[in-house]
Amino acid sequence: MANNIEVKDLLEAGVHFGHMTRKWDPNMAPYIYMERNGIHIINLYKTAAKIEEANEALKKIAASGRKVLFVATKKQAKDIVAEKAAACNMPYITERWPGGMLTNFVTIRKAVKKMASIDRMKKDGTFLTLSKKERLQVDRLRAKLEKNLGSISDMSRLPAALFVVDVKAEHIAIKEAQKLNIPVFAMVDTNSDPRPIDFVIPSNDDASKSIDKILSHVSTAIIEGLSERKAEKDEQDAPKEEAAPKKEAAETKE
C-alpha cells in the first residue's frame, strides 16, 4: 500500500496524547505505552499497525462498491470528516445522529425522498403555486433535511461499515450498527471502551491535527479501493470494445 504509516508523522500530529489517567478505561490498557504527567500516552506502533489493518479492510469494502458511513458530530471533527468523506465519495453524518438512521433506514430514505420531491417541485414550477406561507414552510423543511441528511442523499442502501470519531459521543450510532451486524471502525481514545469496536484505531480523538492525520490515511485507502474497482471495470469493458472492430472487419471481407 502506497499510504505508508510513519510513527514519526503520528507523533508530530499528537496522535499519542490520551486522556488524564483518572479518566481511563482499563480495557484500553493493551494500547497504552506509559503515563506522563498524569496523562496516558498511546503506543503509536500499535496505532500504526491498527491503521494498516483498518485500511486493508476499508480498501476491500470500497473495491466491492459498497459504502462506508463516516460519523463525527463533535465540533473539532465535523469539518475534517465532511471534507475527507466527500473526497473519497462516501456518505457522512456530522450533525446530530438521526435516531434509527440504520435500524429504521426505510423511514430515513423517505425523508431523503421528500427532499428530492421538494427539489422537483421547484424545477417543475409547482412550488410557485403555493402560498407565501407554504413556500416558507417547505423551504424550512428542505433546509432542515439538507442539514441532517444531505450528505447521505445518495445512500440507497445500508452502509457496509461505519467509521466513527469518538466512540463515547457516537454510542447510539455504534449500538445501531451492532444490532445490524455492521462492522465499526473507530478512533478510540484512552477514556473509551474498545470492546464494541471491530477495528480499533487507538488515538487522540480530541485534537483536530490527530483526527486529520488518521482520516487522511483512511480516506487514501478508500480512494485506492475505488481506483482498483474502476480499473477492474475498465478491463472488463475493454474486450467488448476490441471485439467490435474485429466483427466489422469480418463483415467487410464478406
Beta strands, then each sheet from edge to edge (+ up, - down):
strand 1: 17-20
strand 2: 32-36
strand 3: 39-42
strand 4: 68-71
strand 5: 92-93
strand 6: 161-165
strand 7: 184-188
strand 8: 199-202
sheet 1: 1+ 3- 2+
sheet 2: 5+ 4+ 6+ 7+ 8+
end
